[in-house]
Amino acid sequence: VLVQVDMLGNFPTGRFLPKFVKQYGNVWAESLRAVEAYKGEVKRREYPASEHTYAMPEKEFVEFRKVVGIAEREK
């Protein structure tokens, strides 16, 4: 039996692997690369950019602020 996690390489470097494990990919490394890229863009304030957001009409934003203000006072 070859477990999918082992086959895809979804584990940190250095983990003990039995002899029968054949790694066909490296999901762990690719996931780590993606998380680090996301972290960097957020820290540099590159993400989210305008193309990743939705505009909120001013009327709805005013209503949102009212609701949040009421909710904060009730705590």
C-alpha positions as CSV (number, residue, x, y, z in Angstrom):
1,V,0.0,0.0,0.0
2,L,1.4,3.4,-0.9
3,V,-0.3,6.2,1.0
4,Q,-1.2,9.3,-0.9
5,V,0.5,11.6,1.5
6,D,3.8,9.7,1.0
7,M,3.3,9.4,-2.8
8,L,2.8,13.1,-3.2
9,G,5.6,14.1,-0.8
10,N,3.3,16.0,1.5
11,F,5.6,15.9,4.6
12,P,8.5,17.9,5.9
13,T,12.0,17.3,4.9
14,G,13.8,14.8,7.1
15,R,10.8,12.7,8.0
16,F,11.6,9.0,8.2
17,L,10.4,7.1,5.1
18,P,10.0,3.4,5.0
19,K,11.7,1.5,2.1
20,F,8.4,0.9,0.3
21,V,7.7,4.7,0.0
22,K,8.2,6.0,-3.5
23,Q,7.8,9.8,-3.7
24,Y,6.3,11.0,-7.0
25,G,6.0,14.6,-6.1
26,N,6.9,17.2,-3.5
27,V,3.7,18.8,-2.4
28,W,5.2,19.9,0.9
29,A,7.9,22.0,-0.8
30,E,5.4,23.5,-3.3
31,S,3.0,24.4,-0.5
32,L,5.8,26.0,1.6
33,R,6.8,28.0,-1.5
34,A,3.2,29.2,-2.0
35,V,2.8,30.2,1.7
36,E,6.1,32.1,1.7
37,A,5.1,33.9,-1.5
38,Y,1.7,34.9,0.0
39,K,3.4,36.0,3.2
40,G,5.9,38.2,1.3
41,E,3.2,39.8,-0.8
42,V,1.1,40.6,2.3
43,K,4.0,42.1,4.2
44,R,4.9,44.2,1.2
45,R,1.3,45.2,0.9
46,E,1.1,43.9,-2.7
47,Y,-1.8,41.5,-1.8
48,P,-4.6,42.0,-1.9
49,A,-4.5,44.4,-4.8
50,S,-7.6,46.1,-6.3
51,E,-8.1,43.2,-8.7
52,H,-8.6,40.9,-5.8
53,T,-11.2,42.9,-4.0
54,Y,-14.8,44.0,-4.4
55,A,-15.9,47.6,-4.1
56,M,-18.6,48.4,-1.5
57,P,-21.1,51.1,-2.2
58,E,-20.8,54.0,0.3
59,K,-24.4,53.5,1.5
60,E,-23.6,49.9,2.5
61,F,-20.4,50.9,4.2
62,V,-22.2,53.4,6.3
63,E,-24.7,50.8,7.4
64,F,-21.8,48.3,8.1
65,R,-20.1,50.9,10.4
66,K,-23.4,51.4,12.2
67,V,-23.9,47.7,12.8
68,V,-20.3,47.2,13.9
69,G,-20.5,50.2,16.2
70,I,-23.6,48.8,17.9
71,A,-22.1,45.3,18.1
72,E,-18.9,46.7,19.8
73,R,-21.0,48.7,22.4
74,E,-23.0,45.6,23.3
75,K,-19.9,43.5,24.2
